[in-house]
Structures are given as C-alpha cells and as structure tokens.
Amino acid sequence: MPPQRRPGYHATQRATTAAERFVVTLPGMPDEYTTASTTEPDAVGPQARADPQPADPEEVFAAFCGAGLWPGLGRTTAGRLPAAGITRPDHVDVGRLGTVEGVTGPRARRLADSFRAVAGTYAVVELLVAADLPARLARGVTDLLGPASADLLRADPWMLLTAADTEIAQADRFARRRGLQRDDPRRGPAVLTHLLGRAASRAGDTAGPVQAVLRAAAREGVADPSAALTVALDDGRIITVGDRIALERYAMAEQSVADGIERLTATAEPLRAGAPRARRRPDDGPGYDGPGYDGLGSVDDDDPAGRAVSAWAATAPPPTALTFDDDKDDDKDGGDESPLGADGTEGDTNRDAAAAGRGGPANDGGPANDEVVTGLDELQLAAARAALESGVSVLTGGPGTGKSRTVAAVVRLAWAAEAVVALAAPTGRAAKRLEELCGAPASTLHRLLQAQGRGSGFARGEHNPIDADLVVVDEASMLDAELAAALLDACADGTHLMFVGDPAQLPSIGPGQILADLLESGEVPVTELRRLYRQADGGAIATMAAAVRGGELPPPGPGREVVVVPSGSSGEAAHRTVQLVTNSIPRALGIPVADIQVVTPVHAGPAGTTALNTALKGTLNPGGGAVSGFDIGDRVVATANHIDVGFANGEIGTVVALGERGALRVAFPGGVVEVPAGVLGDLRHGWAVTVHRAQGSEWPAVVAVFPPEAGRMLTRPLIYTALTRAQAHLSIVAVNGPAIRNAVRSSGGRRRTTLLPALLAGQTAGGFDDPDEDPDEDPDGGPDGRPDGGSDARRAGGATAGEAARVRDGDERMTV
C-alpha cells in the first residue's frame, strides 16, 4: 500500500486563543495570509484599550509616502505632492494628482487607484506612527496578515511580531501605547514565533533546538518560556519534531517534502518501454497500465531503450551514495562539452516530438541509443540508472564533471522509453541552458508549477499534477523548503524526480537546504561526479572551482581565462570593475558587454550593486530614467515573481521599448513582456547583481567583486558560487586577498537547522522530545516531562535516543 498524502499542507484551519483564524500557507511564496473574526473578550485575555491619541494626519501621510508603500509613487513624485496641495489622504484624487509636476492624466488615475488598493496598509501606518514606530514595518505586517491587519493589531498588538523585520522592543512599545505590559500572556508565544521567524528570514533555518529557543525567549523577557511554548503548541503556531521546534508553515512544508519522497519512491516503476506506468495521464482512463504492460514489470530486450539500459544495469555500481573518485586518465568521454555523443555530434533530434515531451530523439534502433550510454563513465551510468529506476534520485558534482552530459543521456533514454519528460530550473537562464542541452523545452519551476501571481500559490498540485513521467530539476541547491514542497505535491504517484545540483554552492535564499539534506539522508540514490573532464582542455575556471570546492585557492595561471585584479579599496575596486566591463574585456577578449555580468556580495558601499549599477549605467546607457528610473537599453533584474506578467524572480532582461500607461517592454529569457507600471517597483538595474541573485545563471564573462564590506558574508560557498557563474572568462576584483584565502580555507558556510533529515528518517511533525529528560528513566519516549496540554497527536512519535542524538549533534545554538 503506497504512502498516502497528508492533507492540510496548502491550507490548514486552526483555532487560536486570540481569534478564529484561517491560515493559508503558499509553498514557494513568502506570504501567510490570515483573516480574523470577532471573539468573546474572555477568550482573548487582557484587552487592548481603544486607540491612543491618533497621529497627525499629515505626519501619517508623509510617513506613508516616504516609506515607499504607495505603489507606483517614486521618491521624486512623492516630494512634489505638497506643492500640489496633497498632504492628507482625503486630498488624493485624480484632479489634484493631475496637477503634480510630471504626472499625466493616465498616471494620475493609476496613482489614485493604487492608493485606494492599499487602504489596509495605510491603516497600519496610522497605528505605527501613533506609537512612534517606522512606517516601513507596515509592509511586512500586511503581507502576512492581509487587509484586516489594523483590526488584528488593535485586538492583539503582539501580532506586530509576525513580521520578521519587527524588533521585539518595537512590539513592546506598540503594546505599551495600547495599554499592555510585558507580562501580557500573549507576549510569550508571540516572541517564540518571532524568534523562529527571524531565524528563518535571516539564517535560513526552518527550525531551532527547543532549549536554544527557550533560552533566547528568556533573554527577551519571557518569564516562563516553557508555558509560552505550551500555548504555541496548543494553538498550532509551533510544531515539534524530535527536540526541535518550527513554525507550522515550515514544519508542514518539510513534512510534505518527506512524504512526497516516500510516496514517489514507493510508486515509481522503471522507465523502460513496455514497463508499467504507475503515473496516470489525463487520457489514460481507469485501469490503464501503460503500452505493452505484461503485468510483470520485466525489461523488454527487444526494445532499444531496454537493451541500452540492460547492457550496463548488471555491472553498474549501486546508485546509492556513490562518492568514490575516478582515477582514470583524463579524456573527453563523459564531459560536458559533448552533451549527446562521445564524438561530439548531436545525432538526430525530432524537435516537434521533443516539444510534446515524449519520444524526443528519433528512435531508429539500438545503435543510436547505445551511443547515448557509450560515452558515459561508471558513475554517470549509475546516475542514469538511478534516474530511470528510482522514484527520486540526486546527481551532484562541480563544474566540468559531466553533469550536463549525464542529464542529456537520461532524457534521451527516457524518450526512447516513450516517457514524458519535464525539464525545469529555478531561474530563467538555467532553464534556457537546460533546454539547449537537451533539445526540449524547459521552464522555470514557477512556470512549471503555474504560479498564479505574487502570493497566490500554484495551479499545479495534488489534484492537477505535472503531466510527466520524469521531472528533471537543475540547480537544485536553490530549492527552499516551501518551493520543494509545492514541487513534490505536484508530482503524481509514479513520477520519477531527478534533482541535479552542486551542494558546494550557496543554499537557497528561502529557508531550508533541500539538496544538502537529501545528500546526507541516505534515503535516496545519490551519485556524486568528481572526475574533472574540462581539465584536459585546460579549463582554468573549472580547475579553480574544483580547488575552491576543496578548500584551496590556487593562483590563476598564465592564461586569460581567469584574471585577478588587486585593488586597494572599495572605491578602486568599483573603478576597475567599470573599466573591465566597459573596455578591457570587450577589447582584449572580444566578449560583448551584453555577455558580461558583475556579481558582488553586497548592495551597499562603493562596490555594492547600487553604486556599481549607477556607475555602469552612466557609462553604458546614460539617461535620466524616463519611466520609473529606467531608460530603453537598461539592463534590469527582477526581484519578485510575476509569472502572470511573464517573468520570475532573478531573471535578467533588457528594456527594449516604452509601453502604454507607464509600462515598459522588457526582453527576458522567455521573450519580450510588457511590465505594467504597478510592477516596475520589483525591477532593479541589473548590470551588477548580488551573488545570491546570480545563482542558477551563467554568463560568458563574469567580474566577481569581493569588497571588504562583505565581512562575514565572505564564505567558501559564496566565493565558489561567484566563480562558477563564469563560462569563458572570470575577472576577480579583490580588495583583501588574505580574507578571501581564509574564507576558502574555512569549512564553509554555517549549516542550517532544518527538520527534513529527521522527517526522512521516520519522525513526524508533532513528535516532541524533552532534551532534559533522562533517556534511562524513560527509554520509550513517553509523555513524562513534556509540556502539558495540546493534542496527543501533536506530541506523539518522539524520536528515539539515537535519532535525537543525530538531530542535536553539533547544533546547540540558534541564529536569531
């Protein structure tokens, strides 16, 4: 009996002591929207008093405009509002807005509409300004609590702590202004959830060791942290797994990932022609068992794909945890330079069939398919075997180790077996690279899952799964917990899921570390490629990346593929960066400016993205910013997902024309899209981007800048990620060479605290271990010593002593 899906990841309903709330957690999206109904006063504890003395309306209006909370209103236009007599909300109308310098009639109507649309945010600003708190906090609050945020804050001021960028001292001040003190019983649970949320947003942790969280709460003035935890467990805000606790949204996301992996592992059948297809397609109908299914799941040796796989299946090494080195002499077989054949030829590809996802390459018999596997080395064969035979598999390795060659072979073998293949990656550039490699359409993950606009979830899911027998996800190190949960939820029973990525890169921007956790779990087949094929061709970038991956920083070598440019200060680094992009690299190497990307760890400072983009725009495309600071010819980067518009977070494009009603036409990797005025706030200039935002993309030439402002951000994963963005040329602009060497020689970035390893090992969200409990007194993990109250189900399923030790090993701190 295959494992069943657990209900309730996408939407969970729970009752709290403060209000009846319906909470919707959107996988892959940062938002949790909550609505509240009225409750009896006795049910919510001490009541906040009526609003204190309201703030001056003009002060509130100025704070609102200055905080950038009015969509479509820039700083320049905001500064011109008082001259037009607009200083209060009741002054906002189309007529007066039309008198503001630089505002046309159509834009005046858009501004008036957008102001009305954020009335809920404005109401929060009124409360914040009255408490002498910054208006900018309103954005995070309304993103999480929705348009009724002001009413919720009046009922429970501690809900201000739902926003991770709120400081606890600010919430205390807000509550005092509303007549409440730090001994209010609702403060403790709110502080606990805030600490967990802050650890998620700042450090990427999905959970924290229970004792570390309780100690942190005590330092924040919570008199009885254990009692506060009991309340948070009772109302479901916090979930336990072993001796760790997590916010419900992340616990349920990682539980969904673990359940999905177990389900696919149990239901997948080998992808071979004539073998059974466990995945039901929309046109299959009841009882369909796939073409030629004999009920036994045997391999048909008369089938080309079956012969190709059977030829090495008996001798290939087991696909689980294959991490030994290959010491054979270097050659080109298996490398990335020849993605479809050992001789470098592509072979026949039926692109119309590939577009349909099934039977891409022409299948004229055994030799063509035998050629697919002939060029693969032993480990690459193991990876292909795992992908075609296992429900979930992982392929890892650094640049130049043949991951691309292996993926292309897997796709062709799946096509030969008449399987439907879906290719995806977190970023547009990575998807485009995957598409070119495999000769079939690829998309971003958000497009594959059919994201429904910012904060609106995905159309693909349990009841509308992805129509594919094999799903290949490249750059899997970028997957956070919630996006991975959405992906697993959208994979039907029987689907094969192949993760491809490099764990030495930076972890995901969002909380979680899916790829690293899968690699260490031992629960899925893992193949790590270590043989460096590009080394035979003198690939200096791949050689340096391999050395950095191992903790060494070698000299760049005599060629021009890798160049180090020392600088004495951040200002000099910025100057040299502009020289490299605008003159040196195009002139010396013939690489056009359009193919050069600058990456840096930071936004601020002379060598941060803001200053570098200003300097690069001034040289490459001078202009005053005709529309929202942008001109035709500007390079832009998306900072949020707008799949409904046509682009995803992190995609880089070029402004090609001005659109109607204040819009811009931008050429992104997926084509030219019209970006409406209300969305332009989620675009930034993109000649220079942070290393985090560059992850998942590659360019012919990269200028990697490492200024001293990077500070503790300068880690081995960050440096490695920056270097591996370059394909043909890499310029390293370094201000402090010893700091870079020390960072590379360190053990790497801090490991995140997550729940997935414990969940994959069999624990369930809701199991609670008391770290102070003596295992000799209660070896069976009974209820003694656990917090009182709450459902038995939430407290059941505690970890064994061995599991708890594994979860706690080396992780006694919490980053908040």
PEFEN-V108626 format. One record per pair of residues at least 6 apart in sequence whose ideal C-beta (glycine too) atoms are under 7 Angstrom apart, sorted by the first residue. I is the first residue (numbers start at 0). J is the second residue. Records with the same first field share a line. If there is no record, write none. Layout:
I=J ; J
This chain:
1=262 ; 265 ; 266 ; 492
2=258 ; 261 ; 262 ; 265
4=258 ; 262 ; 461
5=254 ; 258
8=251 ; 252 ; 255 ; 484 ; 488
9=24 ; 460
10=23
11=22 ; 247 ; 251
12=21
13=20 ; 22 ; 234 ; 235
15=234
16=42 ; 43 ; 230 ; 234
17=43 ; 155 ; 185
18=35 ; 36 ; 38 ; 154
19=36 ; 38
20=33 ; 34 ; 35
21=34
22=31 ; 33
23=32
24=31 ; 248 ; 251
25=454 ; 456
26=252 ; 457 ; 481 ; 482 ; 484 ; 485 ; 488
27=481 ; 482 ; 485
28=454 ; 456
30=142 ; 143 ; 454
31=143 ; 248
32=145
33=144 ; 145
34=145 ; 147
35=147 ; 151
40=46
43=154 ; 155
44=184 ; 185
45=179 ; 183
47=153 ; 154 ; 156 ; 177 ; 178 ; 179
48=177 ; 178
50=153
51=129 ; 176 ; 177
52=129
53=125 ; 129
54=125 ; 128 ; 129
56=87
57=86 ; 87
58=128
59=124 ; 125 ; 128
60=86 ; 87 ; 88
62=124 ; 128 ; 134
63=69 ; 121 ; 124 ; 134
64=72 ; 77 ; 80
65=77
66=134 ; 135
68=117 ; 120 ; 124 ; 134 ; 137 ; 138
69=113 ; 114 ; 117
70=113 ; 117 ; 677 ; 680
71=109 ; 110 ; 113 ; 676 ; 677
72=110
73=627
76=99 ; 101 ; 102
79=99 ; 100
80=99
83=95 ; 98 ; 99
84=90 ; 95
85=91 ; 95
88=121
91=111 ; 114
92=111
93=107 ; 108 ; 111
96=102 ; 107 ; 110 ; 111
97=104 ; 107
105=660
106=661
109=660 ; 661 ; 676
113=677
119=141 ; 146 ; 147 ; 148 ; 149
120=137 ; 141
122=149
123=137 ; 140 ; 141 ; 148 ; 149 ; 152
124=134 ; 137
126=149 ; 152
127=133 ; 134 ; 136 ; 137
128=134
129=176
130=172 ; 173 ; 176
132=169 ; 172 ; 173
136=162 ; 164 ; 165
139=162 ; 163 ; 164 ; 165
140=148 ; 159 ; 161 ; 162
141=148
143=161 ; 162
144=151 ; 158 ; 161
151=158
152=158 ; 159
155=185
156=173 ; 174 ; 177 ; 179
157=170 ; 174 ; 185 ; 186 ; 189
159=165 ; 170 ; 173
160=167 ; 170 ; 189 ; 190 ; 192 ; 193
163=196 ; 197 ; 200
167=190 ; 193 ; 219
171=181
174=183
181=220
182=222
187=216 ; 221 ; 223 ; 224 ; 226 ; 227
188=227 ; 230 ; 231 ; 236
190=216 ; 219 ; 221
191=212 ; 216 ; 227 ; 228 ; 231 ; 237
192=231 ; 236 ; 237 ; 246
194=212 ; 215 ; 216 ; 815
195=207 ; 212 ; 245 ; 246
196=246
197=815
198=204 ; 207 ; 813 ; 814 ; 815
199=205 ; 246 ; 249 ; 510
201=814
202=751 ; 814
203=506 ; 510 ; 511 ; 512 ; 751
204=510 ; 751 ; 752 ; 753 ; 814
205=245 ; 249 ; 253 ; 480 ; 510 ; 511 ; 753 ; 754
206=240 ; 243 ; 244 ; 245 ; 249 ; 752 ; 753 ; 754
207=243 ; 244 ; 752 ; 813
208=242 ; 243 ; 807 ; 810 ; 811 ; 813
209=242 ; 243 ; 244 ; 770
210=770
211=811 ; 812 ; 813
212=244 ; 813
213=224 ; 225 ; 228
215=813 ; 815
216=224 ; 227
217=224
221=227
225=786
228=237 ; 786
229=786 ; 787 ; 788 ; 789
231=237
232=239 ; 786 ; 789 ; 793
233=788 ; 789
235=247
236=247
237=244 ; 245 ; 246 ; 247
238=245 ; 247 ; 250 ; 764 ; 765
239=765 ; 766 ; 767
240=250 ; 754 ; 757 ; 758 ; 762 ; 764 ; 766
241=757 ; 762 ; 766 ; 768 ; 797 ; 798 ; 802 ; 803 ; 806
242=768 ; 770 ; 803 ; 806 ; 807
243=754 ; 806
245=754
249=480 ; 510
250=754 ; 764
251=764
252=480 ; 481 ; 484
253=480 ; 511 ; 753 ; 754 ; 755 ; 758
254=758 ; 764
255=484 ; 487 ; 488
256=480 ; 483 ; 484 ; 487 ; 513 ; 755
257=755 ; 758 ; 759
259=487 ; 488 ; 490
260=391 ; 487 ; 522 ; 523 ; 759
262=492
263=390 ; 391 ; 490 ; 494 ; 496
264=389 ; 390 ; 391
266=277 ; 390 ; 492 ; 493
267=277 ; 389 ; 390 ; 493 ; 494 ; 495
268=274 ; 275 ; 276 ; 277 ; 296 ; 493
269=296 ; 387 ; 388
270=387 ; 413 ; 416 ; 418 ; 468 ; 469 ; 495
271=298 ; 299 ; 302 ; 304 ; 305 ; 308 ; 416
272=299 ; 302 ; 304 ; 305 ; 415 ; 416 ; 417
273=290 ; 291 ; 292 ; 299 ; 302
274=289 ; 296
275=288 ; 289 ; 292 ; 296
276=288 ; 289 ; 468 ; 493
277=492 ; 493
278=468 ; 491 ; 492 ; 493 ; 494
279=287 ; 491
280=466
281=466
290=417
298=305 ; 309
299=305
300=306 ; 309
303=362 ; 364 ; 365 ; 368 ; 415
304=368 ; 412 ; 415 ; 416
306=365
307=368 ; 369 ; 371 ; 372 ; 412 ; 415
308=387 ; 412
310=369
311=372 ; 380
312=384
315=377 ; 380 ; 381 ; 384
316=377 ; 381
318=381 ; 384 ; 385 ; 389 ; 392 ; 524 ; 526
319=524 ; 525
320=521 ; 525
321=378 ; 381 ; 525 ; 526 ; 527
322=527
324=529
325=376 ; 377 ; 378 ; 529 ; 530
329=532 ; 534 ; 535
330=535
331=337 ; 532 ; 535
332=341 ; 374 ; 376
333=374 ; 375 ; 376 ; 379 ; 401 ; 404 ; 532
334=401 ; 404 ; 532 ; 533
335=399 ; 401 ; 403 ; 404 ; 532
337=343 ; 374 ; 404
338=403 ; 404 ; 407 ; 436
339=345 ; 346 ; 407
340=346 ; 370 ; 374
341=373 ; 374
346=360 ; 367 ; 370
347=360 ; 361
348=359 ; 360 ; 438
349=359 ; 360 ; 361
350=438
352=358 ; 359
353=359 ; 438 ; 439
354=440
356=419 ; 420 ; 421 ; 439 ; 467
357=417 ; 418 ; 419
358=414 ; 417
359=414 ; 438 ; 439
360=411 ; 414
362=415
368=412 ; 415
371=408 ; 411 ; 412
372=380 ; 383 ; 408
375=383 ; 405 ; 408
376=530
378=526 ; 528
379=401 ; 404 ; 405 ; 528
381=526
382=394 ; 405 ; 526
383=405 ; 408 ; 409 ; 412
385=392 ; 524 ; 526
386=392 ; 409 ; 495 ; 497
387=409 ; 412 ; 413
389=524
390=495 ; 496
391=496 ; 523
392=497 ; 523 ; 524
393=498 ; 517 ; 518 ; 523 ; 525
394=402 ; 405 ; 497 ; 499 ; 526
395=500 ; 501 ; 502 ; 518 ; 525 ; 527
396=402 ; 501 ; 527 ; 528 ; 529
397=501 ; 503 ; 544 ; 545 ; 548
398=541 ; 544 ; 723
399=531 ; 532 ; 533 ; 534 ; 538 ; 541
400=528 ; 529 ; 530 ; 531 ; 532
401=528 ; 532
402=499 ; 528
403=436
406=436 ; 437 ; 471 ; 499
407=436 ; 437
409=497
410=420 ; 437 ; 439 ; 471
413=420 ; 468 ; 469
414=420
418=468 ; 469
419=466 ; 467 ; 468
420=439 ; 467 ; 469 ; 471
421=447 ; 465 ; 467 ; 470
422=433 ; 434 ; 437 ; 439 ; 441 ; 471
423=430 ; 441 ; 442 ; 443 ; 444 ; 447 ; 470 ; 472
424=430 ; 433 ; 441 ; 443 ; 444 ; 472 ; 473 ; 474 ; 695
425=443 ; 444 ; 474 ; 477 ; 478 ; 695
426=443 ; 474 ; 649 ; 650 ; 695 ; 696
427=443 ; 647 ; 650 ; 667 ; 668 ; 669
428=668 ; 695 ; 696 ; 697
429=473 ; 474 ; 695 ; 696
430=441 ; 442 ; 443
431=668
432=697
433=441 ; 473
434=440 ; 441
443=647
444=472 ; 482 ; 486
445=640 ; 642 ; 647
446=642
447=465
448=457 ; 459 ; 485 ; 486 ; 489
449=457 ; 458 ; 459
450=457 ; 640 ; 642
451=457 ; 458
452=642 ; 643
453=639 ; 640 ; 641
457=485 ; 489
459=465 ; 489
460=488 ; 489
461=488
464=489 ; 490 ; 491
465=489 ; 490
467=494
468=494 ; 495
469=495 ; 497
470=490 ; 494 ; 496
471=497 ; 499
472=498 ; 499
473=499
474=500 ; 695
475=498 ; 499 ; 500 ; 513 ; 514
476=500 ; 501 ; 502 ; 504 ; 506 ; 514
477=507 ; 694 ; 695
478=507 ; 513 ; 514
479=507 ; 508 ; 509 ; 510 ; 511
480=510 ; 511 ; 513
481=509
482=509
483=511 ; 513
490=496
498=514 ; 517
500=514
502=514 ; 515 ; 518
503=548 ; 716 ; 719
504=694 ; 716 ; 719 ; 720
505=690 ; 691 ; 694 ; 716 ; 717 ; 720
506=512 ; 515 ; 751
508=691
511=753
512=751 ; 753
513=755
516=753 ; 755 ; 756
517=523
518=525
519=756
520=756 ; 759
522=759
531=541 ; 545
533=541
534=541 ; 542
539=555 ; 556 ; 558 ; 560 ; 561
540=560 ; 561 ; 722 ; 725 ; 729
543=553 ; 561 ; 722
544=719 ; 722 ; 723
546=552 ; 553
547=715 ; 718 ; 719 ; 722 ; 743
548=719
550=715 ; 743 ; 744
551=743
552=739 ; 740 ; 743
555=561 ; 562 ; 563
559=588
560=728 ; 729
561=729
562=730
563=731 ; 733
564=575 ; 730 ; 731 ; 732
565=733 ; 736
566=572 ; 575 ; 732 ; 733 ; 734
568=734
569=604 ; 605 ; 606 ; 706 ; 707 ; 708 ; 734
570=605
572=606 ; 704 ; 706 ; 732 ; 734
573=605 ; 606 ; 610 ; 611 ; 614
575=732
576=597 ; 606 ; 611 ; 702 ; 704 ; 732
577=614 ; 615 ; 618
579=702 ; 730
580=592 ; 595 ; 597 ; 615 ; 702
581=592 ; 618 ; 619
584=590 ; 595 ; 700 ; 728 ; 730
585=591 ; 592
588=728
590=699 ; 700 ; 728
592=619
594=698 ; 699 ; 700
595=698 ; 700 ; 702
596=693 ; 698 ; 701 ; 724
597=611 ; 686 ; 687 ; 702 ; 704
598=688 ; 690 ; 693 ; 701 ; 703 ; 721 ; 724
599=606 ; 607 ; 608 ; 611 ; 687 ; 689 ; 704 ; 706
600=689 ; 690 ; 705 ; 709 ; 712 ; 713 ; 717
601=607 ; 706 ; 708 ; 709
602=608 ; 609 ; 689
603=609 ; 708
604=610 ; 706 ; 708
606=704 ; 706
607=708
608=687 ; 688 ; 689
611=686 ; 687
612=684 ; 686 ; 687
615=686 ; 687
616=633 ; 684 ; 686
619=686
620=630 ; 632 ; 633
622=630
624=630
625=657
626=657 ; 661 ; 663
627=679
629=635 ; 654 ; 663
630=654
631=654 ; 655 ; 656 ; 657
632=653 ; 654
633=654 ; 684
634=651 ; 653 ; 684 ; 685 ; 686
635=652 ; 654 ; 665 ; 682 ; 683 ; 684 ; 685
636=649 ; 651 ; 683 ; 685 ; 688 ; 692
637=646 ; 647 ; 648 ; 649 ; 650 ; 681 ; 682
638=648 ; 681 ; 683
639=648 ; 681
640=647 ; 648
641=678 ; 681
644=672 ; 674 ; 678
645=667 ; 669 ; 672
646=652 ; 667 ; 672
649=692 ; 695
650=667 ; 668
651=685
652=665 ; 666 ; 667
653=665 ; 666
654=663 ; 665
655=664 ; 665 ; 666 ; 671
656=664
657=663
658=664 ; 673
660=676
661=676
662=673 ; 674 ; 675 ; 676
663=674 ; 679
664=671 ; 673
665=671 ; 672 ; 674
674=682
690=717 ; 720 ; 721
693=724
694=720
696=724
697=724 ; 726
698=724 ; 725 ; 726
699=726 ; 727 ; 728
700=725 ; 727 ; 728
701=724 ; 725 ; 729
702=730 ; 732
703=721 ; 722 ; 729 ; 731 ; 732
704=732
705=713 ; 733 ; 734 ; 739
706=734
707=734 ; 735
713=738 ; 739 ; 742
714=742 ; 745 ; 747 ; 748
715=742 ; 743 ; 745 ; 747 ; 748
716=747 ; 748
718=739 ; 742 ; 743
722=729
733=739
752=810
757=798 ; 802 ; 806
758=764
760=802
762=796 ; 798 ; 802
763=796
765=792 ; 793 ; 794 ; 795 ; 796
766=795 ; 796 ; 797 ; 798
767=785 ; 794 ; 797
768=780 ; 797 ; 798 ; 803
769=784 ; 785
771=784
772=783 ; 784
774=800
777=783
780=797
782=794
785=794
798=806
